Amino acid sequence: MKFLLILSVVAAAALARPEDLYDDSNIQLDVDELISNERLMKAYAACFLSKGPCTTEGSKVKQLLPEAVENICGKCTAKQRGMVRKMVVAMRERLPSEWEQLVATYDPEGKYQPKFEDFLACLYVSILTKLVEDICGKCTAKQRGMVRKMVVAMRERLPTEWKQLVATYDPEGKYQPKIIIHSTNQPTDTMKLLLVPLSLLALSQGAPYSAEHDDFDVEPVLRDPALLKSFSDCFLDKGPCDDIQSHFKKNIPDAVETACSSCTDKQKHLMRRVLEVLTVQYPDVAEQFTTKYDPEKKYIPALLAAVDKA
């Protein structure tokens, strides 16, 4: 199940102890310089494929590659995960032949590919966040045209998913009045402008959930199997609910469908921790949760992105 794979990657990173992680100070690679230089990228690819010499930094990365592929960068620090994502995306797009050889070398059976794709998806979440915040200010003319076409198509043909995107990437609506996505492929006097209407935001957001139990400490529940079972039984309609459980349960359907757009920061944190623990320690319960609240698997990716850093 794809959403469980995504959660597994996130949970592995979140639960890793500092002593389990690769040492940041051991790898001094300027990845932005690397991906801006195609010749340098080819040299690193040749190093990783044992077809050319390796720099000191290249050798360090190459030594970690087999294990990093197997555990989907599970021992990488946040900085290293960002480096890996940037390198992979750049190589896939600009050096497709070398990328295919790297896949054949480090994942010949393709058994790590599904989880790896979910790992890379986190990068696109980061890119989208920055794109919205600077209103595509760093986009090229070609990229602005691409974004414009995507937005128009999603709004017209996937309105439900579009509402979720708005709720996820601009929950406070502070960028909506400024979002004008345009294409410079047309003459200036006929340039088409697209203003994302505030009405979409109004449709996608409800009133904030009550913060009455925001001070609830979820960690003791997550450590106690019996207590956690009482919560999961309540949420899955398999057992009675006390007042606190009922308080959280009533908002779950809406929180899942709207990517927690009405959640407070503390509620997003609670959601993230519960999903992490269920996925890692109680996968059967996690699957039942999905079957009940997102049977068509339409909402979980957006929810995960929304609570990822809470």
N, C-alpha and C positions, 0 to 999 in steps of 0.2 A: 504494500500500500504506500503510494508515493508520499503522502503527508507524514507518515510515520518515519520514512527515511529522512525527510527534512528535519523533523524533530530530533531524530537520533544524532544527526550531525551537530545541531545546536546544543543539545544536551551534553554531548561528549566534550565540546569545547567549554561549556559552562561549568561542568563538574570536574574537569581536569585540575589536578593539584599543581602548584608552581614547579615542584621538583620533577614533575612528569614532562614538562614542556621543553622544547628545544631552546637553547640559549640564544637570545637575541643578539648579545654582544659578539657571538661567534661568527655571525654572517653580516658583513658590512657591504651589502649590495645595493647600489642605487638603481632601483627597478625602473624609475621614471626615465632615467638616462638610457637604460637598456632598451626599453620598448620604443624609444624614439629613434633608435639607430638600428636599421634593418641588418646592416652588416654585423653589428655586435650580437643581435639576436641569433643570426645564423651561426656565429661562432659558438655561442652557448649551446645551441641545439646540437652542433657537431660534437661538442664536449659531452653532453648528456647521452649521445648515441655512440660514444667511444669512436667517433670518426675524425676527431681533431683534438688538438691540445686543450687543456683546461687552465683557466686562471686559478688563483688561489680560492677566490670566492666561488667560482664554478665548480671546483672540486668538492668544496664543502656542501654545496647544494646537491650535487650529483650523489654524494654519499648518503644523503638523507632521502633521496627520491623513492627508492623501493618501499621503505617503511611508510613514508608520507602518503604514497598512493594507496597502500593497503589499509591504513587507518583514516583515510580521507582527511589528511592534515589534522588528525585528532590531537597531536602533540604540538601543533604550531601555536605560537602566540598570536594575538590579534594582528600585530604588525606583519608577521610572517604570512598569515592567511590572506591579508591584503596584497602582499607581494605576489603570492602564488596566483591569485585570481587575475591580477593584472597581466602577469606573464602568460598565463594560459590563454586568456582572451586574445591578447596580441598575437600569439603564435598561431592560434587557430584561424584567425582572420587574415593574417598577412603571410604566414608561412605554412599553408595547408599541407604541403608535401612532407615537410619536416614534422608537423604535428602528427600526421598519420603514422610516421615511423616511430615517434615517441610512444604513441598509444600501443603500437604493435610490440614495442620493447618492454614497456612497464605494465601493460595490462593486456597481454595477448589473448586472453579468453574473454575479455570484456566484462568480467564479473564485478568490477568496481565502478563501471560507468554510470549506472543509475544514481548511486549516492553522490558521485562526483558532480553530476549535472546539478543536483540539488545544492551542493556546496557552492557551485559557481553562481547559482541563482541569487545568493546573498549579495553578490557584487552588483547585480542589476538593480536590486533594491536601493543600494547606496547611490548608484548613478541617478536613478529616478528622483531620489530625495534632493540631490544637488541640482538637478535639472529644474525641478519645480521652484526651489529656493531662489535661483538666480534667473528665473523666467527664460530659460534656454539662452542666457546671455553669452555663454561660451560655445554655443552650437555653431557649426558651419552652416552656410546657406543650404547645403544638401541635407544636413541633419534636421534643420528647422522644417524643411519640406516634408521629410519623413515623419517627424513628430506630428505635424499638422494633419497629414493623411491618416495616421493611426488614430488620432483623437477623434476626427470626424467619423471614421468607420466605427470606432467603439461606441461613441455616443449614440449613433443611429442604429447599430445592429446588436450591440451588447449593453443595453442600458443598465442592467443590474450590475454587471461587472464594472461598468464605468462609475456608478455610484460608490462601489467599494473602493475603487482607486482614489476617488476624491476624498473619501473618508479616511483612507490610509495615509495619503501623502500631503493633504492639506486639511487636517481635522479642525483647525481653528479658522479656516477660511481667510487667512491673512494674505494669501497670494492671489486669490480668485479675481479681484478687480484688475490685477496687473497682467494676468496671463493672456497674452496676445501671441498666438503662434502663427507665423507667417512664412511664406515661401518667396524667396527672392529670384526664383526662376522666371517670374513674370515681370514686365516693365513696372517701374515704380508707380505710374499713374493707374495701373490696373491691379496693383498688389492686393491680394485677398487677405483680409484680417479675420481672425477667429477669436472672439471674446468668449471665454467660458462663463456662462451665466451663473449668477449667484443662486438662482432658483434650484440648480442641481445640488448645491451644497445643502440648501434647506431641506430638500427631499431626502438627502442621505444621512442627516444628523437629527437625532432626537434630543430630548432633554438629558442632561447628565444623570447617571445613576446616583442613587443616594449614597453618601459617604459614611453612613451610620456605622458600618463595621470595617472601615478602612484600616483601623488599628489592629485588626485581627492578625495574630501571629500564626501563619500557616505552617511554619517549619516543624513544630511538634506533631502536627497532624501528618505531615509527610514522613516523619520518622516512625510513626506508630501504625503498623499494618491494620490493626483492628479499627482504629479511629479513622484512618483513611478509607477503609471499606465502608464505614457508616456514611461518609460523605458521598462516596461513589454510588452506593446503593440508593441514596436519596436522589442524586442527580440523574440516575438511570431508571428511576421509578421502580426500584426493587426493594425499597425499604422506607420506613418513616423518616420525616425530616424534622429537625428541631428548628428553632427560630432563626439561628444564624445560617444553617444550611438552606432554609427556605429563602432567606434574603438573597443569597448568592444564586440559587437555582433559577429564580424568576427572571434573571437577566441573561442567563446563558444563551437562549435561542437568539435574542437580538444581538448580543455581543459577538456571537459566531458569525452571524449574517452581515454585520456592519463593521467587521474587523475591529471590534472593541472601541468604536468611535465615540461612544458616550461614557467610556470607562475613565476613571481617574487614574493617575499614574500608579497609585498603590494597587488599584484593581488590576491594571495591566501586569504588574509584577506578580500578583497572586495567580493570574491566569498562566503566565509563563512558567512559574515554578511547578504548578500542578501538571501542566502538559509535559514538562521535562521529566518529572518523576514517573508519571504514568507510562510514558513512552519507554523509558529505560527499564523500570522495575516491574511494571504491570502492563505489558503490551496488549494482553487480551482485553483489559478494561479500557485501554486507550482506543482500541478498535470498536468496542461497544459504544464509547462516547461519540466517535465519528459517525457510526451507523445511526445513532439517535439524532444528533444535532446537525450533521452534514452528510446525509446519505448519498448525495450526488458528487461529493468531494469538490464543491464549487467555492467554498469560503475559507477553508483552513489555511491555504497559502497566504492569503491577505491577512488573516488573523495572526499568523506566525510572524509576518513582517512587522505588524503593528506593535506586538509585545516583545519583540526580539531584544530590545535594549532596556526594557523596563526593569 
